[in-house]
Amino acid sequence: MDIARTLRSYDGKRVAPFRTVAEAVREIPGHAIPELLELAASDEPALQVGATWVIKHLAERGSAPTGRQAALAIDLLERVRAPDAVLHLLQTLPYVEIPADQLAALRRTLHRLTGSKRAFVRAWAYNGLGVLAGGNPDLREEVEELLDAAAARETAAVRARIRHVRAAWG
């Protein structure tokens, strides 16, 4: 299968090409993830959106990027420009073991993304901060303060995601 060509057939609405790719690589996700990460790093919005959608889909089904691939996926948060691609990468974070050398950069990126114009990107950036704080108690107080401030001023969608973050903490 030509993954890039299939992803390029995305019409901006229907995710059928993404599902086609996900189904084709379902049995070999470890071999497909490097290609998907490379395609996501492209300047083409259809490739960014499609590749990140498939990565998220695989992660949700137990095949998240690991090790160096996880680091590349995290680095993509700074590189991709398609808002849906950013969202997909943020939604992948709960499934990824975040390499220790990525924590500081990811934290800065997530802080930046909490200022996005897009409510869902903001919501999932807060979720990402919650993921970081869940694995690093030293961040918990700082993230709690950010969540408190956001809960007082954010949209309903963001507040709902903040509730999920707090529920995940127990």
VMD Tcl script that builds the backbone (N, CA, C; Angstrom):
set m [mol new atoms 510]
animate dup $m
set s [atomselect $m all]
$s set {name element resname resid chain x y z} {
  {N N MET 1 A 0.845 -1.183 0.000}
  {CA C MET 1 A 0.000 0.000 0.000}
  {C C MET 1 A 0.883 1.238 0.000}
  {N N ASP 2 A 0.497 2.196 -0.794}
  {CA C ASP 2 A 1.179 3.496 -0.804}
  {C C ASP 2 A 0.466 4.378 0.231}
  {N N ILE 3 A 1.030 4.422 1.429}
  {CA C ILE 3 A 0.384 5.133 2.531}
  {C C ILE 3 A 0.221 6.605 2.208}
  {N N ALA 4 A 1.250 7.238 1.690}
  {CA C ALA 4 A 1.183 8.673 1.396}
  {C C ALA 4 A 0.079 8.966 0.387}
  {N N ARG 5 A -0.002 8.188 -0.653}
  {CA C ARG 5 A -1.038 8.434 -1.669}
  {C C ARG 5 A -2.427 8.259 -1.079}
  {N N THR 6 A -2.598 7.249 -0.244}
  {CA C THR 6 A -3.900 7.021 0.378}
  {C C THR 6 A -4.261 8.187 1.296}
  {N N LEU 7 A -3.312 8.654 2.098}
  {CA C LEU 7 A -3.588 9.773 2.996}
  {C C LEU 7 A -3.880 11.056 2.218}
  {N N ARG 8 A -3.222 11.236 1.093}
  {CA C ARG 8 A -3.458 12.440 0.267}
  {C C ARG 8 A -4.864 12.469 -0.324}
  {N N SER 9 A -5.555 11.348 -0.327}
  {CA C SER 9 A -6.918 11.333 -0.878}
  {C C SER 9 A -7.937 11.885 0.118}
  {N N TYR 10 A -7.469 12.305 1.278}
  {CA C TYR 10 A -8.332 12.905 2.299}
  {C C TYR 10 A -8.998 14.154 1.732}
  {N N ASP 11 A -10.320 14.249 1.882}
  {CA C ASP 11 A -11.073 15.374 1.334}
  {C C ASP 11 A -11.308 16.493 2.345}
  {N N GLY 12 A -10.713 16.383 3.503}
  {CA C GLY 12 A -10.889 17.400 4.526}
  {C C GLY 12 A -12.054 17.118 5.464}
  {N N LYS 13 A -12.812 16.067 5.193}
  {CA C LYS 13 A -13.984 15.758 6.012}
  {C C LYS 13 A -14.017 14.293 6.424}
  {N N ARG 14 A -14.024 13.414 5.451}
  {CA C ARG 14 A -14.205 11.997 5.725}
  {C C ARG 14 A -12.863 11.322 6.012}
  {N N VAL 15 A -12.825 10.541 7.074}
  {CA C VAL 15 A -11.585 9.901 7.492}
  {C C VAL 15 A -11.404 8.509 6.882}
  {N N ALA 16 A -12.190 8.178 5.867}
  {CA C ALA 16 A -12.090 6.849 5.246}
  {C C ALA 16 A -10.665 6.513 4.805}
  {N N PRO 17 A -9.906 7.439 4.200}
  {CA C PRO 17 A -8.527 7.080 3.832}
  {C C PRO 17 A -7.671 6.743 5.053}
  {N N PHE 18 A -7.912 7.426 6.145}
  {CA C PHE 18 A -7.147 7.160 7.367}
  {C C PHE 18 A -7.470 5.767 7.895}
  {N N ARG 19 A -8.767 5.429 7.858}
  {CA C ARG 19 A -9.180 4.097 8.313}
  {C C ARG 19 A -8.575 3.004 7.421}
  {N N THR 20 A -8.515 3.281 6.129}
  {CA C THR 20 A -7.926 2.323 5.194}
  {C C THR 20 A -6.472 2.051 5.561}
  {N N VAL 21 A -5.725 3.111 5.827}
  {CA C VAL 21 A -4.318 2.951 6.214}
  {C C VAL 21 A -4.221 2.220 7.548}
  {N N ALA 22 A -5.030 2.631 8.518}
  {CA C ALA 22 A -4.985 1.998 9.839}
  {C C ALA 22 A -5.260 0.498 9.732}
  {N N GLU 23 A -6.220 0.133 8.921}
  {CA C GLU 23 A -6.543 -1.284 8.741}
  {C C GLU 23 A -5.387 -2.020 8.063}
  {N N ALA 24 A -4.769 -1.381 7.085}
  {CA C ALA 24 A -3.673 -2.020 6.348}
  {C C ALA 24 A -2.444 -2.257 7.226}
  {N N VAL 25 A -2.205 -1.387 8.194}
  {CA C VAL 25 A -1.002 -1.504 9.029}
  {C C VAL 25 A -1.298 -2.111 10.401}
  {N N ARG 26 A -2.523 -2.503 10.618}
  {CA C ARG 26 A -2.947 -3.004 11.933}
  {C C ARG 26 A -2.071 -4.144 12.436}
  {N N GLU 27 A -1.664 -5.038 11.564}
  {CA C GLU 27 A -0.873 -6.192 11.966}
  {C C GLU 27 A 0.617 -5.889 12.077}
  {N N ILE 28 A 1.055 -4.748 11.543}
  {CA C ILE 28 A 2.483 -4.407 11.558}
  {C C ILE 28 A 2.702 -2.967 12.023}
  {N N PRO 29 A 2.090 -2.559 13.132}
  {CA C PRO 29 A 2.198 -1.149 13.520}
  {C C PRO 29 A 3.636 -0.699 13.776}
  {N N GLY 30 A 4.468 -1.576 14.304}
  {CA C GLY 30 A 5.850 -1.209 14.581}
  {C C GLY 30 A 6.628 -0.864 13.328}
  {N N HIS 31 A 6.263 -1.472 12.220}
  {CA C HIS 31 A 6.930 -1.177 10.955}
  {C C HIS 31 A 6.344 0.064 10.296}
  {N N ALA 32 A 5.085 0.343 10.551}
  {CA C ALA 32 A 4.418 1.482 9.908}
  {C C ALA 32 A 4.670 2.791 10.630}
  {N N ILE 33 A 4.858 2.763 11.938}
  {CA C ILE 33 A 4.987 4.004 12.702}
  {C C ILE 33 A 6.140 4.876 12.215}
  {N N PRO 34 A 7.323 4.340 11.909}
  {CA C PRO 34 A 8.376 5.228 11.397}
  {C C PRO 34 A 7.959 5.974 10.117}
  {N N GLU 35 A 7.306 5.275 9.207}
  {CA C GLU 35 A 6.849 5.934 7.976}
  {C C GLU 35 A 5.777 6.976 8.287}
  {N N LEU 36 A 4.872 6.651 9.192}
  {CA C LEU 36 A 3.820 7.589 9.563}
  {C C LEU 36 A 4.411 8.844 10.213}
  {N N LEU 37 A 5.415 8.667 11.060}
  {CA C LEU 37 A 6.066 9.826 11.681}
  {C C LEU 37 A 6.749 10.696 10.629}
  {N N GLU 38 A 7.376 10.057 9.665}
  {CA C GLU 38 A 8.022 10.807 8.577}
  {C C GLU 38 A 6.985 11.574 7.761}
  {N N LEU 39 A 5.868 10.942 7.454}
  {CA C LEU 39 A 4.812 11.610 6.695}
  {C C LEU 39 A 4.206 12.758 7.495}
  {N N ALA 40 A 4.055 12.562 8.800}
  {CA C ALA 40 A 3.502 13.622 9.653}
  {C C ALA 40 A 4.413 14.837 9.688}
  {N N ALA 41 A 5.706 14.623 9.494}
  {CA C ALA 41 A 6.666 15.732 9.507}
  {C C ALA 41 A 6.676 16.512 8.193}
  {N N SER 42 A 5.918 16.057 7.214}
  {CA C SER 42 A 5.868 16.731 5.924}
  {C C SER 42 A 5.169 18.085 6.050}
  {N N ASP 43 A 5.299 18.908 5.042}
  {CA C ASP 43 A 4.623 20.208 5.028}
  {C C ASP 43 A 3.192 20.110 4.506}
  {N N GLU 44 A 2.794 18.941 4.059}
  {CA C GLU 44 A 1.461 18.767 3.485}
  {C C GLU 44 A 0.435 18.523 4.591}
  {N N PRO 45 A -0.558 19.408 4.705}
  {CA C PRO 45 A -1.565 19.234 5.754}
  {C C PRO 45 A -2.271 17.878 5.711}
  {N N ALA 46 A -2.597 17.376 4.530}
  {CA C ALA 46 A -3.293 16.087 4.446}
  {C C ALA 46 A -2.422 14.972 5.023}
  {N N LEU 47 A -1.126 15.030 4.774}
  {CA C LEU 47 A -0.231 14.012 5.331}
  {C C LEU 47 A -0.077 14.180 6.835}
  {N N GLN 48 A 0.038 15.425 7.287}
  {CA C GLN 48 A 0.128 15.667 8.726}
  {C C GLN 48 A -1.104 15.131 9.444}
  {N N VAL 49 A -2.265 15.512 8.948}
  {CA C VAL 49 A -3.516 15.114 9.599}
  {C C VAL 49 A -3.715 13.605 9.514}
  {N N GLY 50 A -3.511 13.049 8.338}
  {CA C GLY 50 A -3.737 11.618 8.159}
  {C C GLY 50 A -2.778 10.757 8.946}
  {N N ALA 51 A -1.499 11.067 8.876}
  {CA C ALA 51 A -0.503 10.253 9.575}
  {C C ALA 51 A -0.703 10.335 11.085}
  {N N THR 52 A -0.985 11.509 11.607}
  {CA C THR 52 A -1.188 11.633 13.051}
  {C C THR 52 A -2.479 10.949 13.486}
  {N N TRP 53 A -3.503 10.974 12.633}
  {CA C TRP 53 A -4.747 10.267 12.953}
  {C C TRP 53 A -4.467 8.770 13.085}
  {N N VAL 54 A -3.701 8.230 12.153}
  {CA C VAL 54 A -3.396 6.796 12.191}
  {C C VAL 54 A -2.531 6.479 13.410}
  {N N ILE 55 A -1.555 7.321 13.720}
  {CA C ILE 55 A -0.718 7.112 14.908}
  {C C ILE 55 A -1.592 7.094 16.162}
  {N N LYS 56 A -2.503 8.055 16.262}
  {CA C LYS 56 A -3.412 8.106 17.420}
  {C C LYS 56 A -4.271 6.842 17.475}
  {N N HIS 57 A -4.806 6.448 16.348}
  {CA C HIS 57 A -5.650 5.255 16.257}
  {C C HIS 57 A -4.882 4.015 16.738}
  {N N LEU 58 A -3.647 3.871 16.268}
  {CA C LEU 58 A -2.830 2.731 16.683}
  {C C LEU 58 A -2.534 2.792 18.184}
  {N N ALA 59 A -2.224 3.983 18.674}
  {CA C ALA 59 A -1.925 4.138 20.103}
  {C C ALA 59 A -3.125 3.754 20.959}
  {N N GLU 60 A -4.303 4.173 20.545}
  {CA C GLU 60 A -5.515 3.854 21.294}
  {C C GLU 60 A -5.776 2.351 21.334}
  {N N ARG 61 A -5.226 1.635 20.380}
  {CA C ARG 61 A -5.416 0.190 20.307}
  {C C ARG 61 A -4.195 -0.581 20.805}
  {N N GLY 62 A -3.329 0.103 21.538}
  {CA C GLY 62 A -2.218 -0.579 22.191}
  {C C GLY 62 A -0.893 -0.569 21.463}
  {N N SER 63 A -0.795 0.155 20.362}
  {CA C SER 63 A 0.461 0.200 19.598}
  {C C SER 63 A 0.994 1.617 19.520}
  {N N ALA 64 A 1.217 2.217 20.671}
  {CA C ALA 64 A 1.743 3.581 20.719}
  {C C ALA 64 A 3.221 3.583 20.348}
  {N N PRO 65 A 3.686 4.707 19.807}
  {CA C PRO 65 A 5.127 4.817 19.562}
  {C C PRO 65 A 5.889 4.652 20.874}
  {N N THR 66 A 7.047 4.030 20.794}
  {CA C THR 66 A 7.874 3.826 21.988}
  {C C THR 66 A 9.292 4.306 21.707}
  {N N GLY 67 A 10.032 4.527 22.773}
  {CA C GLY 67 A 11.441 4.878 22.653}
  {C C GLY 67 A 11.685 6.066 21.755}
  {N N ARG 68 A 12.556 5.878 20.789}
  {CA C ARG 68 A 12.916 6.963 19.855}
  {C C ARG 68 A 11.700 7.436 19.059}
  {N N GLN 69 A 10.815 6.530 18.721}
  {CA C GLN 69 A 9.604 6.910 17.990}
  {C C GLN 69 A 8.711 7.803 18.842}
  {N N ALA 70 A 8.622 7.527 20.129}
  {CA C ALA 70 A 7.836 8.378 21.029}
  {C C ALA 70 A 8.443 9.773 21.064}
  {N N ALA 71 A 9.769 9.850 21.124}
  {CA C ALA 71 A 10.441 11.149 21.124}
  {C C ALA 71 A 10.159 11.905 19.830}
  {N N LEU 72 A 10.162 11.206 18.707}
  {CA C LEU 72 A 9.856 11.855 17.427}
  {C C LEU 72 A 8.412 12.361 17.394}
  {N N ALA 73 A 7.495 11.573 17.932}
  {CA C ALA 73 A 6.090 12.001 17.974}
  {C C ALA 73 A 5.940 13.250 18.828}
  {N N ILE 74 A 6.642 13.306 19.935}
  {CA C ILE 74 A 6.587 14.487 20.801}
  {C C ILE 74 A 7.202 15.695 20.104}
  {N N ASP 75 A 8.322 15.473 19.418}
  {CA C ASP 75 A 8.959 16.563 18.656}
  {C C ASP 75 A 8.027 17.130 17.587}
  {N N LEU 76 A 7.180 16.276 17.037}
  {CA C LEU 76 A 6.256 16.731 15.993}
  {C C LEU 76 A 5.303 17.813 16.487}
  {N N LEU 77 A 5.031 17.836 17.777}
  {CA C LEU 77 A 4.138 18.874 18.314}
  {C C LEU 77 A 4.660 20.277 18.009}
  {N N GLU 78 A 5.961 20.411 17.853}
  {CA C GLU 78 A 6.556 21.706 17.506}
  {C C GLU 78 A 6.608 21.933 16.003}
  {N N ARG 79 A 6.484 20.868 15.230}
  {CA C ARG 79 A 6.687 20.977 13.784}
  {C C ARG 79 A 5.410 21.053 12.966}
  {N N VAL 80 A 4.398 20.280 13.361}
  {CA C VAL 80 A 3.189 20.248 12.537}
  {C C VAL 80 A 2.424 21.553 12.688}
  {N N ARG 81 A 1.778 21.963 11.636}
  {CA C ARG 81 A 1.011 23.210 11.648}
  {C C ARG 81 A -0.488 22.987 11.482}
  {N N ALA 82 A -0.867 21.835 10.959}
  {CA C ALA 82 A -2.289 21.549 10.798}
  {C C ALA 82 A -2.898 21.351 12.182}
  {N N PRO 83 A -3.888 22.166 12.565}
  {CA C PRO 83 A -4.455 22.058 13.912}
  {C C PRO 83 A -4.959 20.658 14.258}
  {N N ASP 84 A -5.550 19.967 13.302}
  {CA C ASP 84 A -6.025 18.616 13.595}
  {C C ASP 84 A -4.864 17.667 13.880}
  {N N ALA 85 A -3.728 17.870 13.231}
  {CA C ALA 85 A -2.554 17.043 13.489}
  {C C ALA 85 A -2.034 17.297 14.904}
  {N N VAL 86 A -2.012 18.565 15.309}
  {CA C VAL 86 A -1.604 18.899 16.681}
  {C C VAL 86 A -2.536 18.199 17.663}
  {N N LEU 87 A -3.833 18.287 17.400}
  {CA C LEU 87 A -4.817 17.650 18.276}
  {C C LEU 87 A -4.577 16.149 18.372}
  {N N HIS 88 A -4.362 15.495 17.246}
  {CA C HIS 88 A -4.131 14.040 17.260}
  {C C HIS 88 A -2.902 13.694 18.098}
  {N N LEU 89 A -1.842 14.462 17.949}
  {CA C LEU 89 A -0.631 14.187 18.730}
  {C C LEU 89 A -0.891 14.384 20.221}
  {N N LEU 90 A -1.631 15.428 20.564}
  {CA C LEU 90 A -1.976 15.647 21.969}
  {C C LEU 90 A -2.812 14.493 22.509}
  {N N GLN 91 A -3.728 13.986 21.698}
  {CA C GLN 91 A -4.588 12.892 22.125}
  {C C GLN 91 A -3.833 11.571 22.225}
  {N N THR 92 A -2.645 11.513 21.642}
  {CA C THR 92 A -1.813 10.317 21.713}
  {C C THR 92 A -1.000 10.267 23.005}
  {N N LEU 93 A -0.742 11.429 23.608}
  {CA C LEU 93 A 0.140 11.497 24.785}
  {C C LEU 93 A -0.222 10.538 25.926}
  {N N PRO 94 A -1.497 10.340 26.252}
  {CA C PRO 94 A -1.786 9.421 27.365}
  {C C PRO 94 A -1.319 7.989 27.130}
  {N N TYR 95 A -1.050 7.627 25.904}
  {CA C TYR 95 A -0.661 6.258 25.560}
  {C C TYR 95 A 0.845 6.087 25.389}
  {N N VAL 96 A 1.574 7.190 25.425}
  {CA C VAL 96 A 3.000 7.185 25.125}
  {C C VAL 96 A 3.807 7.266 26.415}
  {N N GLU 97 A 4.826 6.441 26.507}
  {CA C GLU 97 A 5.783 6.586 27.606}
  {C C GLU 97 A 6.723 7.713 27.212}
  {N N ILE 98 A 6.659 8.802 27.952}
  {CA C ILE 98 A 7.392 10.005 27.579}
  {C C ILE 98 A 8.840 9.875 28.050}
  {N N PRO 99 A 9.775 9.930 27.103}
  {CA C PRO 99 A 11.184 9.826 27.481}
  {C C PRO 99 A 11.581 10.979 28.415}
  {N N ALA 100 A 12.403 10.678 29.397}
  {CA C ALA 100 A 12.803 11.673 30.397}
  {C C ALA 100 A 13.433 12.901 29.756}
  {N N ASP 101 A 14.198 12.694 28.684}
  {CA C ASP 101 A 14.856 13.841 28.062}
  {C C ASP 101 A 13.898 14.708 27.250}
  {N N GLN 102 A 12.641 14.315 27.166}
  {CA C GLN 102 A 11.627 15.080 26.446}
  {C C GLN 102 A 10.726 15.894 27.375}
  {N N LEU 103 A 10.800 15.631 28.669}
  {CA C LEU 103 A 9.853 16.230 29.610}
  {C C LEU 103 A 9.853 17.758 29.588}
  {N N ALA 104 A 11.004 18.386 29.666}
  {CA C ALA 104 A 11.062 19.847 29.743}
  {C C ALA 104 A 10.534 20.487 28.464}
  {N N ALA 105 A 10.967 19.977 27.323}
  {CA C ALA 105 A 10.511 20.543 26.052}
  {C C ALA 105 A 9.011 20.322 25.865}
  {N N LEU 106 A 8.538 19.142 26.223}
  {CA C LEU 106 A 7.109 18.861 26.104}
  {C C LEU 106 A 6.309 19.783 27.022}
  {N N ARG 107 A 6.785 19.969 28.210}
  {CA C ARG 107 A 6.101 20.861 29.152}
  {C C ARG 107 A 5.976 22.276 28.576}
  {N N ARG 108 A 7.060 22.788 27.996}
  {CA C ARG 108 A 7.019 24.129 27.374}
  {C C ARG 108 A 6.024 24.160 26.209}
  {N N THR 109 A 6.046 23.122 25.403}
  {CA C THR 109 A 5.138 23.055 24.258}
  {C C THR 109 A 3.685 23.027 24.730}
  {N N LEU 110 A 3.405 22.238 25.735}
  {CA C LEU 110 A 2.033 22.146 26.247}
  {C C LEU 110 A 1.575 23.472 26.835}
  {N N HIS 111 A 2.453 24.141 27.550}
  {CA C HIS 111 A 2.110 25.473 28.078}
  {C C HIS 111 A 1.755 26.408 26.924}
  {N N ARG 112 A 2.559 26.377 25.875}
  {CA C ARG 112 A 2.294 27.236 24.712}
  {C C ARG 112 A 0.934 26.895 24.085}
  {N N LEU 113 A 0.656 25.612 23.973}
  {CA C LEU 113 A -0.584 25.189 23.318}
  {C C LEU 113 A -1.833 25.493 24.143}
  {N N THR 114 A -1.681 25.736 25.437}
  {CA C THR 114 A -2.850 26.138 26.222}
  {C C THR 114 A -3.341 27.518 25.798}
  {N N GLY 115 A -2.562 28.218 24.996}
  {CA C GLY 115 A -2.969 29.515 24.471}
  {C C GLY 115 A -3.503 29.453 23.043}
  {N N SER 116 A -3.722 28.263 22.521}
  {CA C SER 116 A -4.228 28.098 21.153}
  {C C SER 116 A -5.587 28.759 20.971}
  {N N LYS 117 A -5.872 29.156 19.736}
  {CA C LYS 117 A -7.198 29.694 19.403}
  {C C LYS 117 A -8.254 28.592 19.437}
  {N N ARG 118 A -7.833 27.369 19.278}
  {CA C ARG 118 A -8.757 26.234 19.185}
  {C C ARG 118 A -8.989 25.597 20.556}
  {N N ALA 119 A -10.256 25.554 20.930}
  {CA C ALA 119 A -10.612 25.058 22.261}
  {C C ALA 119 A -10.160 23.618 22.484}
  {N N PHE 120 A -10.313 22.758 21.488}
  {CA C PHE 120 A -9.937 21.359 21.691}
  {C C PHE 120 A -8.431 21.197 21.822}
  {N N VAL 121 A -7.667 22.019 21.128}
  {CA C VAL 121 A -6.214 21.975 21.297}
  {C C VAL 121 A -5.868 22.421 22.716}
  {N N ARG 122 A -6.499 23.493 23.175}
  {CA C ARG 122 A -6.255 23.930 24.559}
  {C C ARG 122 A -6.628 22.827 25.545}
  {N N ALA 123 A -7.791 22.233 25.337}
  {CA C ALA 123 A -8.263 21.183 26.253}
  {C C ALA 123 A -7.260 20.037 26.330}
  {N N TRP 124 A -6.784 19.586 25.182}
  {CA C TRP 124 A -5.867 18.455 25.177}
  {C C TRP 124 A -4.456 18.853 25.591}
  {N N ALA 125 A -4.109 20.129 25.478}
  {CA C ALA 125 A -2.832 20.589 26.032}
  {C C ALA 125 A -2.889 20.517 27.553}
  {N N TYR 126 A -4.014 20.944 28.135}
  {CA C TYR 126 A -4.178 20.794 29.589}
  {C C TYR 126 A -4.148 19.320 29.971}
  {N N ASN 127 A -4.764 18.480 29.164}
  {CA C ASN 127 A -4.733 17.043 29.417}
  {C C ASN 127 A -3.284 16.543 29.411}
  {N N GLY 128 A -2.495 17.005 28.454}
  {CA C GLY 128 A -1.094 16.615 28.386}
  {C C GLY 128 A -0.327 17.035 29.632}
  {N N LEU 129 A -0.605 18.235 30.110}
  {CA C LEU 129 A 0.025 18.676 31.358}
  {C C LEU 129 A -0.394 17.778 32.511}
  {N N GLY 130 A -1.647 17.353 32.488}
  {CA C GLY 130 A -2.121 16.415 33.505}
  {C C GLY 130 A -1.406 15.085 33.420}
  {N N VAL 131 A -1.146 14.618 32.207}
  {CA C VAL 131 A -0.400 13.376 32.014}
  {C C VAL 131 A 1.004 13.528 32.603}
  {N N LEU 132 A 1.650 14.652 32.299}
  {CA C LEU 132 A 2.990 14.888 32.844}
  {C C LEU 132 A 2.969 14.915 34.371}
  {N N ALA 133 A 2.002 15.641 34.930}
  {CA C ALA 133 A 1.920 15.756 36.392}
  {C C ALA 133 A 1.552 14.418 37.027}
  {N N GLY 134 A 0.787 13.606 36.334}
  {CA C GLY 134 A 0.442 12.293 36.855}
  {C C GLY 134 A 1.662 11.404 37.008}
  {N N GLY 135 A 2.649 11.586 36.135}
  {CA C GLY 135 A 3.863 10.792 36.207}
  {C C GLY 135 A 5.001 11.473 36.943}
  {N N ASN 136 A 4.796 12.737 37.322}
  {CA C ASN 136 A 5.852 13.497 37.988}
  {C C ASN 136 A 5.226 14.340 39.092}
  {N N PRO 137 A 5.196 13.831 40.318}
  {CA C PRO 137 A 4.547 14.547 41.422}
  {C C PRO 137 A 5.093 15.957 41.657}
  {N N ASP 138 A 6.330 16.221 41.241}
  {CA C ASP 138 A 6.898 17.557 41.416}
  {C C ASP 138 A 6.145 18.609 40.602}
  {N N LEU 139 A 5.477 18.182 39.553}
  {CA C LEU 139 A 4.717 19.112 38.698}
  {C C LEU 139 A 3.271 19.288 39.154}
  {N N ARG 140 A 2.825 18.444 40.042}
  {CA C ARG 140 A 1.405 18.384 40.395}
  {C C ARG 140 A 0.851 19.730 40.869}
  {N N GLU 141 A 1.543 20.389 41.769}
  {CA C GLU 141 A 1.043 21.654 42.305}
  {C C GLU 141 A 0.954 22.726 41.213}
  {N N GLU 142 A 1.977 22.824 40.406}
  {CA C GLU 142 A 1.979 23.802 39.311}
  {C C GLU 142 A 0.820 23.550 38.346}
  {N N VAL 143 A 0.624 22.294 37.977}
  {CA C VAL 143 A -0.444 21.954 37.035}
  {C C VAL 143 A -1.806 22.175 37.680}
  {N N GLU 144 A -1.941 21.853 38.946}
  {CA C GLU 144 A -3.206 22.113 39.662}
  {C C GLU 144 A -3.571 23.596 39.570}
  {N N GLU 145 A -2.595 24.465 39.770}
  {CA C GLU 145 A -2.843 25.907 39.693}
  {C C GLU 145 A -3.260 26.319 38.282}
  {N N LEU 146 A -2.603 25.758 37.276}
  {CA C LEU 146 A -2.979 26.054 35.886}
  {C C LEU 146 A -4.404 25.576 35.597}
  {N N LEU 147 A -4.731 24.390 36.077}
  {CA C LEU 147 A -6.068 23.846 35.855}
  {C C LEU 147 A -7.125 24.678 36.575}
  {N N ASP 148 A -6.820 25.127 37.789}
  {CA C ASP 148 A -7.755 25.979 38.530}
  {C C ASP 148 A -8.032 27.271 37.761}
  {N N ALA 149 A -6.967 27.888 37.276}
  {CA C ALA 149 A -7.125 29.138 36.524}
  {C C ALA 149 A -7.906 28.901 35.237}
  {N N ALA 150 A -7.604 27.817 34.546}
  {CA C ALA 150 A -8.297 27.518 33.293}
  {C C ALA 150 A -9.770 27.201 33.539}
  {N N ALA 151 A -10.057 26.481 34.613}
  {CA C ALA 151 A -11.443 26.122 34.922}
  {C C ALA 151 A -12.294 27.357 35.174}
  {N N ALA 152 A -11.667 28.436 35.615}
  {CA C ALA 152 A -12.413 29.661 35.906}
  {C C ALA 152 A -12.689 30.491 34.660}
  {N N ARG 153 A -11.954 30.272 33.578}
  {CA C ARG 153 A -12.100 31.161 32.419}
  {C C ARG 153 A -12.352 30.453 31.089}
  {N N GLU 154 A -12.198 29.149 31.052}
  {CA C GLU 154 A -12.242 28.431 29.786}
  {C C GLU 154 A -13.652 28.027 29.371}
  {N N THR 155 A -13.740 27.554 28.132}
  {CA C THR 155 A -14.998 27.079 27.566}
  {C C THR 155 A -15.413 25.769 28.237}
  {N N ALA 156 A -16.640 25.383 27.991}
  {CA C ALA 156 A -17.165 24.149 28.574}
  {C C ALA 156 A -16.354 22.928 28.139}
  {N N ALA 157 A -15.928 22.892 26.883}
  {CA C ALA 157 A -15.156 21.753 26.391}
  {C C ALA 157 A -13.831 21.619 27.138}
  {N N VAL 158 A -13.183 22.737 27.389}
  {CA C VAL 158 A -11.912 22.707 28.107}
  {C C VAL 158 A -12.147 22.307 29.564}
  {N N ARG 159 A -13.175 22.860 30.162}
  {CA C ARG 159 A -13.486 22.510 31.555}
  {C C ARG 159 A -13.793 21.019 31.692}
  {N N ALA 160 A -14.472 20.457 30.703}
  {CA C ALA 160 A -14.779 19.021 30.740}
  {C C ALA 160 A -13.497 18.196 30.693}
  {N N ARG 161 A -12.566 18.577 29.856}
  {CA C ARG 161 A -11.299 17.850 29.770}
  {C C ARG 161 A -10.523 17.990 31.083}
  {N N ILE 162 A -10.586 19.171 31.707}
  {CA C ILE 162 A -9.916 19.392 32.985}
  {C C ILE 162 A -10.512 18.457 34.052}
  {N N ARG 163 A -11.823 18.277 34.020}
  {CA C ARG 163 A -12.450 17.339 34.961}
  {C C ARG 163 A -11.926 15.917 34.743}
  {N N HIS 164 A -11.729 15.547 33.470}
  {CA C HIS 164 A -11.185 14.218 33.168}
  {C C HIS 164 A -9.762 14.079 33.701}
  {N N VAL 165 A -8.977 15.139 33.565}
  {CA C VAL 165 A -7.601 15.112 34.092}
  {C C VAL 165 A -7.630 14.849 35.577}
  {N N ARG 166 A -8.443 15.591 36.261}
  {CA C ARG 166 A -8.506 15.445 37.720}
  {C C ARG 166 A -9.042 14.085 38.129}
  {N N ALA 167 A -10.008 13.570 37.387}
  {CA C ALA 167 A -10.546 12.243 37.682}
  {C C ALA 167 A -9.475 11.173 37.488}
  {N N ALA 168 A -8.639 11.340 36.473}
  {CA C ALA 168 A -7.565 10.366 36.213}
  {C C ALA 168 A -6.552 10.343 37.351}
  {N N TRP 169 A -6.398 11.465 38.030}
  {CA C TRP 169 A -5.467 11.525 39.156}
  {C C TRP 169 A -6.016 10.789 40.377}
  {N N GLY 170 A -7.328 10.611 40.390}
  {CA C GLY 170 A -7.933 9.875 41.507}
  {C C GLY 170 A -8.495 10.696 42.554}
}
mol reanalyze $m
mol bondsrecalc $m
mol representation Tube
mol addrep $m
